[in-house]
Amino acid sequence: MLKTLIASARIATIACTALLVTPTQAAAPTSRAVLENYAVLVEAGYADSVSSARNLEKAVQSFIANPSETGLSQARKVWLDARNWYGQTEAFRFYGGPIDGEDGPEGLINAWPLDEAYIDYVEGNPGAGIVNDSKEEITAERLAQLNERGGEENVATGWHAIEFLLWGQDRSETGPGDRKYTDFVDGQAPNADRRRLYLATITRMLVKELEGVADAWAPGKKNYRAAFVASDQQGIQRMLTGLGTLSRGELAGERMEVAMDTQDQEDEHSCFSDNTHMDIVANARGILNVWEGRYLTRDGRTLAGASLKALVAAKNADVGAAVSSNIATSLRLAEAIQAPFDREIIGNDDSPGRKRVQAVIDSLKKQADGLVEAARVLGITRLNTSV
């Protein structure tokens, strides 16, 4: 009986003590814990991007081995899926990390905008591009040299080069490009063999470059990840810089405001496939993933741990809640954009489509301001969110 009373007293004491600890205090992670969980999310994000890009390579190889309408449709479908997984990883950019540091491969992976005539024929110029230049060698080494050579729109490799070869120019007001599978069939289109080789080569390059980035974040190695998780406040600053820059300078600015200003489908991000609306959603979701320290993998697992959200809330609950609200709102508004994006941006400022797009831009700007304030709460006074 005495032992029972003592045990009950101890339980009561523990319960009373727990009541004295506020939820904010209990949820406060260390910077190291946030950086370690971030590294786990980055590793998983790039692993999913690599695996989905490998699926794309398989679909491309199957298509070019025996070109058909069905094979082309399947390759397009797999490109769209892989693009979504890559889009979420863009929240890991913009702070000089492995993908877009001084020697990073981002330009080979995702360079944009793209001059179609640099790669292949376009309307009014059937002999344009590397594909139709028989004197130009089509190898990974040569295409890497030609990528952005002579101008940033001279894009030869990456997601959008593959997209252009799969869909062709987008001349439709209601749908994406409509390249015919016969472009890849000997005897039915000039230089079909070179077009097949080009598509196969740049798809293999995409996989290889993504594998290199993923390796920089692999656990248990002396690589970028090892240094990053040990970087304390500098690592937190990089995380916030990445989110803020993607929010304001890149997504709201380069990828949306420019297109809104020109109302030109050539200025939308994935213009050939009409996937721009989903690019925006993927980027917004990637920001949410990092902020909340949570990620849903391709195989359905939820990874979760110490987060920027909890770190900021432990210092200032109001700022943390405001940023959380802003980021959730941006994603919700992004999901409301209707396809195709190139029709949303047409018209006057009161048109429903332009109002939907402008709402996302405004929310992303507010979100970026909130991230700057979150940085200040953590003692980080310099956070550049422009590109």
C-alpha positions in Angstrom: 0.0 0.0 0.0 2.8 2.4 0.9 4.6 1.7 -2.4 1.4 2.4 -4.3 1.0 5.7 -2.5 4.6 6.7 -3.2 4.3 5.7 -6.9 1.0 7.7 -7.2 2.7 10.7 -5.6 5.6 10.5 -8.0 3.2 10.4 -11.0 1.3 13.4 -9.7 4.6 15.3 -9.2 5.7 14.5 -12.8 2.2 15.5 -14.1 2.4 18.8 -12.2 5.9 19.5 -13.4 4.8 18.8 -17.1 2.1 21.4 -16.7 4.8 24.0 -15.9 6.5 23.4 -19.3 4.9 25.4 -22.0 4.2 23.8 -25.4 6.7 26.2 -27.0 9.4 25.1 -24.6 8.6 21.4 -25.2 8.7 21.8 -29.0 12.0 23.8 -29.2 14.5 21.8 -31.2 18.3 22.5 -31.5 19.7 24.0 -34.6 21.7 20.7 -35.1 18.5 18.7 -35.0 16.9 20.9 -37.6 19.9 20.6 -39.9 20.0 16.9 -39.5 16.4 16.4 -40.3 16.7 18.8 -43.3 19.5 16.6 -44.6 17.3 13.6 -44.3 14.6 15.3 -46.3 17.0 16.5 -48.9 18.4 13.0 -49.3 14.9 11.5 -49.7 13.9 14.3 -52.1 16.8 13.8 -54.4 16.4 10.0 -54.2 12.9 10.3 -55.4 14.0 12.7 -58.2 16.7 10.2 -59.3 14.4 7.2 -59.2 11.6 9.0 -61.2 14.2 10.3 -63.7 15.5 6.7 -64.2 11.9 5.8 -65.0 11.9 8.5 -67.6 15.1 7.2 -69.1 13.5 3.7 -69.3 10.4 5.2 -71.0 12.5 7.2 -73.5 14.7 4.1 -74.3 11.5 2.1 -74.9 10.1 4.8 -77.1 13.1 5.4 -79.3 13.6 1.6 -79.7 10.3 1.4 -81.4 8.7 4.8 -81.9 4.9 4.9 -81.6 2.1 7.2 -80.5 1.7 5.0 -77.4 5.4 5.1 -76.6 5.5 8.9 -76.9 2.4 9.3 -74.7 4.0 7.1 -72.0 7.3 9.0 -72.1 5.4 12.3 -71.7 3.4 10.8 -68.8 6.6 9.7 -67.0 8.2 13.1 -67.7 5.3 14.8 -65.9 5.6 12.5 -62.9 9.4 13.0 -62.7 9.1 16.7 -63.0 6.8 16.9 -60.0 9.3 15.2 -57.8 12.2 17.4 -59.0 10.1 20.5 -58.5 9.8 19.9 -54.8 13.6 19.7 -54.5 14.0 23.3 -55.7 13.4 24.4 -52.1 17.0 23.0 -51.6 18.5 25.6 -54.0 19.6 29.2 -54.0 22.3 29.1 -51.3 25.3 27.8 -53.2 24.8 24.1 -52.3 25.7 21.1 -54.4 23.2 21.8 -57.2 23.8 25.5 -57.9 27.1 26.3 -56.3 30.0 27.7 -58.4 30.5 24.3 -60.1 27.0 22.9 -59.6 25.1 21.2 -62.4 21.8 23.1 -62.1 22.3 24.7 -65.5 22.6 21.3 -67.1 19.5 20.1 -65.2 17.0 22.9 -65.3 18.2 25.8 -67.5 15.4 28.0 -68.8 14.1 29.8 -70.8 14.9 27.8 -73.9 15.3 28.8 -77.5 13.7 25.9 -79.4 15.6 26.6 -82.6 18.9 26.0 -80.8 17.9 22.3 -80.5 15.6 21.3 -83.4 13.3 22.5 -86.1 10.7 25.1 -85.4 7.8 26.5 -87.4 9.2 28.4 -90.4 12.7 26.9 -90.0 12.8 23.2 -90.7 16.6 23.0 -90.7 17.2 24.7 -87.3 19.1 23.3 -84.4 21.8 20.9 -83.3 19.6 17.9 -84.4 19.6 19.1 -88.0 23.3 20.1 -88.1 25.0 17.0 -89.3 28.4 18.5 -88.6 27.6 18.8 -84.9 28.5 15.8 -82.7 25.7 14.5 -80.4 27.5 13.3 -77.2 27.1 14.1 -73.6 30.5 16.0 -73.6 29.6 18.1 -76.6 26.1 18.9 -75.5 27.4 20.0 -72.1 29.8 22.4 -73.9 26.9 23.7 -76.0 24.5 24.3 -73.1 24.0 28.0 -72.7 26.9 28.7 -75.0 26.6 32.2 -76.5 23.5 33.0 -74.5 21.4 31.8 -71.6 18.6 30.8 -73.9 20.8 28.5 -75.8 19.8 25.6 -73.7 20.9 22.2 -74.9 20.2 19.8 -72.0 18.0 19.2 -69.0 14.3 19.0 -68.2 13.1 21.6 -70.7 15.2 20.3 -73.6 13.7 16.8 -73.0 10.3 18.4 -72.7 10.7 20.2 -76.1 11.7 17.0 -77.8 8.7 15.1 -76.4 6.1 17.7 -77.0 7.5 20.1 -79.6 6.5 23.8 -79.8 3.2 24.8 -78.1 1.1 26.5 -80.8 -2.2 25.7 -79.1 -4.3 28.0 -77.0 -6.0 25.1 -75.3 -3.4 22.4 -74.9 0.4 21.6 -75.0 2.6 21.0 -78.0 1.8 18.2 -80.3 5.0 16.7 -81.8 4.3 13.6 -83.9 6.0 10.3 -83.0 7.0 10.1 -86.6 9.7 12.8 -86.0 11.6 9.8 -84.5 11.0 7.4 -87.3 13.6 6.9 -90.1 12.2 7.8 -93.5 9.3 9.8 -92.1 11.2 12.8 -90.7 14.6 14.3 -91.5 17.4 13.4 -89.1 15.1 11.1 -87.0 18.2 9.1 -86.0 19.9 12.2 -84.6 16.7 13.2 -82.8 16.5 9.8 -81.1 20.2 10.0 -80.1 19.8 13.5 -78.8 16.8 12.6 -76.7 18.5 9.5 -75.3 21.7 11.4 -74.6 20.2 14.3 -72.6 17.9 12.0 -70.6 20.9 9.9 -69.6 22.7 13.2 -68.7 19.8 14.3 -66.5 19.9 11.1 -64.5 23.7 11.3 -64.1 23.6 14.9 -62.9 20.8 14.2 -60.4 22.7 11.2 -59.1 25.7 13.5 -58.5 23.7 15.9 -56.5 22.1 13.1 -54.5 25.5 11.7 -53.7 26.5 15.0 -52.1 23.6 14.5 -49.6 24.3 10.8 -49.0 24.7 9.9 -45.3 27.9 8.6 -43.7 30.3 10.2 -46.2 32.7 13.1 -46.1 30.6 15.2 -48.4 28.5 18.4 -48.4 25.9 16.9 -46.1 28.5 16.2 -43.4 29.7 19.8 -43.4 26.2 21.2 -43.6 24.8 19.4 -40.6 27.7 20.7 -38.6 27.4 24.3 -39.8 25.0 25.5 -37.0 23.6 29.0 -37.6 25.1 29.2 -41.1 23.1 26.2 -42.2 19.9 27.6 -40.8 20.6 30.8 -42.7 21.1 28.8 -45.9 17.8 27.0 -45.4 15.9 30.3 -45.0 17.8 31.9 -47.9 16.7 29.0 -50.1 13.1 29.3 -49.1 13.0 33.1 -49.3 14.7 33.3 -52.7 12.6 30.6 -54.3 9.5 32.3 -52.9 10.2 35.9 -54.0 13.0 36.2 -56.6 12.5 33.0 -58.5 8.9 31.8 -58.3 7.0 35.0 -57.8 9.4 37.0 -59.9 11.2 35.2 -62.7 8.6 32.4 -63.2 5.3 34.3 -62.7 5.6 38.1 -62.8 7.6 38.0 -66.1 4.9 35.9 -67.8 2.2 38.2 -66.3 4.0 41.3 -67.7 4.5 39.9 -71.2 1.4 37.6 -71.5 3.6 35.5 -73.7 3.5 31.7 -73.4 7.2 31.6 -74.3 7.8 33.1 -70.8 6.0 30.3 -68.9 8.2 27.7 -67.2 7.1 24.4 -68.8 5.6 25.9 -71.9 5.8 22.8 -74.2 3.9 20.4 -71.9 1.7 23.1 -70.3 2.8 21.8 -66.9 3.6 25.3 -65.5 0.7 25.3 -63.1 2.0 22.0 -61.5 5.6 23.4 -61.4 4.3 26.2 -59.2 2.5 23.8 -57.0 5.5 21.5 -56.6 7.7 24.5 -55.7 5.2 25.7 -53.1 4.9 22.2 -51.7 8.7 22.0 -51.5 8.8 25.2 -49.4 6.2 23.8 -47.1 8.2 20.5 -46.7 11.3 22.3 -45.6 9.5 24.7 -43.3 7.6 21.9 -41.5 10.4 19.4 -41.6 8.2 16.9 -43.3 8.2 15.0 -46.6 5.9 12.4 -48.2 8.1 10.1 -50.3 7.2 8.4 -53.6 6.7 5.1 -51.8 4.2 6.7 -49.4 6.4 7.1 -46.3 6.1 10.3 -44.2 9.4 11.6 -42.9 9.2 14.2 -40.1 11.4 15.7 -37.5 12.9 18.9 -36.1 11.8 21.9 -38.2 12.4 25.6 -38.9 8.8 26.1 -37.9 9.4 24.7 -34.4 12.7 26.6 -34.2 11.1 29.9 -35.0 8.0 29.3 -32.9 10.2 28.6 -29.9 11.6 32.1 -30.2 8.4 33.9 -31.3 5.2 32.0 -31.6 3.4 34.8 -33.5 6.0 35.0 -36.2 6.1 31.2 -36.6 2.3 31.0 -36.9 2.3 33.9 -39.4 4.9 32.2 -41.7 3.1 28.9 -41.4 -0.2 30.5 -42.5 1.5 32.4 -45.4 3.1 29.2 -46.7 -0.1 27.2 -46.5 -2.0 30.0 -48.2 0.5 30.1 -51.1 0.1 26.4 -51.7 -3.6 26.6 -51.6 -3.7 29.5 -54.1 -1.2 27.8 -56.3 -3.4 24.7 -56.5 -6.3 27.0 -57.6 -4.4 28.1 -60.8 -6.1 26.5 -63.8 -4.4 24.9 -66.7 -3.1 25.9 -69.1 -1.1 28.6 -67.4 -0.5 30.5 -70.7 -4.3 31.2 -70.8 -4.4 32.3 -67.1 -2.1 35.2 -67.8 -4.0 36.6 -70.8 -6.4 39.6 -70.5 -6.7 42.6 -68.3 -5.9 42.6 -64.6 -9.6 41.9 -63.7 -9.7 38.6 -65.7 -10.3 35.6 -63.4 -7.1 33.8 -64.5 -4.8 36.8 -64.0 -6.4 37.4 -60.6 -5.7 33.8 -59.6 -2.0 34.1 -60.7 -1.6 37.5 -59.0 -3.0 36.1 -55.8 -0.2 33.6 -55.7 2.4 36.2 -56.5 1.2 38.4 -53.7 1.1 35.5 -51.2 4.6 34.5 -52.1 5.9 38.0 -51.6 4.2 38.2 -48.2 5.6 34.7 -47.4 9.2 35.9 -48.3 8.8 38.9 -46.0 7.7 36.6 -43.3 10.8 34.4 -43.8 13.0 37.4 -43.5 11.3 38.2 -40.2 11.7 34.6 -39.1 15.4 34.9 -39.8 15.6 38.0 -37.6 13.9 36.2 -34.8 16.7 33.6 -35.0 19.4 36.3 -35.0 20.0 36.2 -38.7 20.1 39.8 -39.9 21.1 39.3 -43.6 18.8 37.3 -45.8 18.8 38.1 -49.5 15.6 36.8 -51.1 16.2 38.2 -54.6 17.7 36.1 -57.5 
